Amino acid sequence: MTAEDGPDYGIGAVARRLGVPAPTLRTWNLRYGVGPSRRSPGGHRRYDTADLRRLEEMNRLIRSGVPAADAARHVLEARSGPASARPATGGEEVPATGPEGGPQVPTPAMLTRAAVALDGEAVSDWIGAALARHGVLWTWERLVLPVFAAVSRRQLETGAAVEVEHLFSDRLAAALAPLTRRPRTPVNERPVLLACAEEEQHSLPLHALAAVLSLDHGVETRLLGARTPYSALADAMRRLGPAVVFVWSHQASTGDPSPLAALPSLRPPARVLAGGPGWRDGLPPSVPHVTSFRDALTRISAALQPSPGPR
């Protein structure tokens, strides 16, 4: 028989043959990419003979005391040879393992599956592995944004998945929080103040921006977070005297530009930046519209540079 003509098996049959519960098989597929490589005409995932052999070997290794992640890596490398990324079930990529066999860095598809399964532990582990290996900016652009896009598509198609967004957001915020602490020797004397527009609830981009500024640029930030009233932002500006004020709007309903013109004038002045896709037309001429993470970093860094003195 060719591989295409060979037998295939449902998850129940594989579970009975291996003596491994079906939920465990799903976890192996979700976390490590060791799972079914076929689909039935009805779209159901099916295991072929090669899949079964890999699972038998993985099960044997685990029973002999090998950690599941190491066992999965062994059977996948035996199939394709060592590589930082290689085809997995369904044409996805198997993520690279961490240094010295540490936690895997997932693909967006794998991280999305973990979020959809409401597997908070896997989401936390994988986000932590990506942050530790590649840093905040890479993790945000290469993992977080694609996962949020996939969850948004699911919400539009089904009207559901709010719980998925909440779990993923919670685990991401928990991973970013320790990274936003004040640098030991900040490069800026006056802090960068980060706040959401009034009634704007999507504050995760600010947490990520604060983490990158702190870790990679040595910049001290003060993060006010979601739904910051403009009166509270004005009070914070007067008390802190920030060098930069970055105001985030994700949704058009929160992107009214007129309150930005009423923010207090400081001495020395603060550079006000409007970030995010929610801002409507009519931003004050002195307030640039920042449309990307890297643009935000560039403009904030430029605003923190000392002004040239008189010649």
Secondary structure as the mmCIF struct_conf table of DSSP 4:
data_model
#
loop_
_struct_conf.conf_type_id
_struct_conf.id
_struct_conf.beg_label_comp_id
_struct_conf.beg_label_asym_id
_struct_conf.beg_label_seq_id
_struct_conf.end_label_comp_id
_struct_conf.end_label_asym_id
_struct_conf.end_label_seq_id
TURN_TY1_P TURN_TY1_P1 ALA A 3 ASP A 5
BEND BEND1 GLY A 6 GLY A 6
STRN STRN1 ASP A 8 TYR A 9
HELX_RH_AL_P HELX_RH_AL_P1 ILE A 11 LEU A 18
TURN_TY1_P TURN_TY1_P2 GLY A 19 GLY A 19
HELX_RH_AL_P HELX_RH_AL_P2 ALA A 22 TYR A 32
BEND BEND2 GLY A 35 GLY A 35
STRN STRN2 ARG A 38 ARG A 39
TURN_TY1_P TURN_TY1_P3 PRO A 41 GLY A 42
BEND BEND3 GLY A 43 GLY A 43
STRN STRN3 ARG A 45 ASP A 48
HELX_RH_AL_P HELX_RH_AL_P3 THR A 49 ARG A 63
TURN_TY1_P TURN_TY1_P4 SER A 64 GLY A 65
HELX_RH_AL_P HELX_RH_AL_P4 ALA A 68 SER A 80
BEND BEND4 PRO A 82 PRO A 82
BEND BEND5 SER A 84 ALA A 85
STRN STRN4 ARG A 86 PRO A 87
HELX_RH_3T_P HELX_RH_3T_P1 THR A 89 GLY A 91
STRN STRN5 GLU A 93 VAL A 94
HELX_LH_PP_P HELX_LH_PP_P1 PRO A 95 ALA A 96
STRN STRN6 THR A 97 THR A 97
HELX_RH_3T_P HELX_RH_3T_P2 PRO A 99 GLY A 101
HELX_LH_PP_P HELX_LH_PP_P2 PRO A 103 PRO A 103
STRN STRN7 GLN A 104 GLN A 104
HELX_LH_PP_P HELX_LH_PP_P3 VAL A 105 THR A 107
HELX_RH_AL_P HELX_RH_AL_P5 PRO A 108 VAL A 116
TURN_TY1_P TURN_TY1_P5 ALA A 117 LEU A 118
HELX_RH_AL_P HELX_RH_AL_P6 GLY A 120 THR A 139
HELX_RH_PI_P HELX_RH_PI_P1 TRP A 140 VAL A 144
HELX_RH_AL_P HELX_RH_AL_P7 LEU A 145 THR A 158
BEND BEND6 GLY A 159 GLY A 159
HELX_RH_AL_P HELX_RH_AL_P8 VAL A 162 LEU A 176
HELX_RH_3T_P HELX_RH_3T_P3 ALA A 177 THR A 180
BEND BEND7 ARG A 181 ARG A 181
HELX_LH_PP_P HELX_LH_PP_P4 ARG A 182 PRO A 183
BEND BEND8 ARG A 184 THR A 185
BEND BEND9 VAL A 187 VAL A 187
BEND BEND10 GLU A 189 ARG A 190
HELX_LH_PP_P HELX_LH_PP_P5 PRO A 191 PRO A 191
STRN STRN8 VAL A 192 CYS A 196
HELX_LH_PP_P HELX_LH_PP_P6 ALA A 197 ALA A 197
TURN_TY1_P TURN_TY1_P6 GLU A 198 GLU A 199
HELX_RH_AL_P HELX_RH_AL_P9 LEU A 204 HIS A 217
STRN STRN9 THR A 221 GLY A 225
BEND BEND11 ALA A 226 ARG A 227
HELX_RH_AL_P HELX_RH_AL_P10 TYR A 230 LEU A 240
BEND BEND12 ALA A 243 ALA A 243
STRN STRN10 VAL A 244 TRP A 248
BEND BEND13 GLN A 251 GLN A 251
HELX_RH_3T_P HELX_RH_3T_P4 ALA A 252 THR A 254
HELX_RH_AL_P HELX_RH_AL_P11 SER A 258 ALA A 261
TURN_TY1_P TURN_TY1_P7 ALA A 262 ALA A 262
BEND BEND14 LEU A 263 LEU A 263
HELX_LH_PP_P HELX_LH_PP_P7 PRO A 264 SER A 265
BEND BEND15 ARG A 267 PRO A 268
STRN STRN11 ARG A 271 GLY A 275
BEND BEND16 GLY A 276 GLY A 276
TURN_TY1_P TURN_TY1_P8 PRO A 277 GLY A 278
HELX_LH_PP_P HELX_LH_PP_P8 TRP A 279 ARG A 280
BEND BEND17 ASP A 281 ASP A 281
TURN_TY1_P TURN_TY1_P9 PRO A 285 SER A 286
BEND BEND18 VAL A 287 VAL A 287
HELX_LH_PP_P HELX_LH_PP_P9 PRO A 288 PRO A 288
STRN STRN12 HIS A 289 VAL A 290
BEND BEND19 SER A 292 SER A 292
HELX_RH_AL_P HELX_RH_AL_P12 PHE A 293 LEU A 304
BEND BEND20 GLN A 305 GLN A 305
HELX_LH_PP_P HELX_LH_PP_P10 PRO A 306 PRO A 310
#
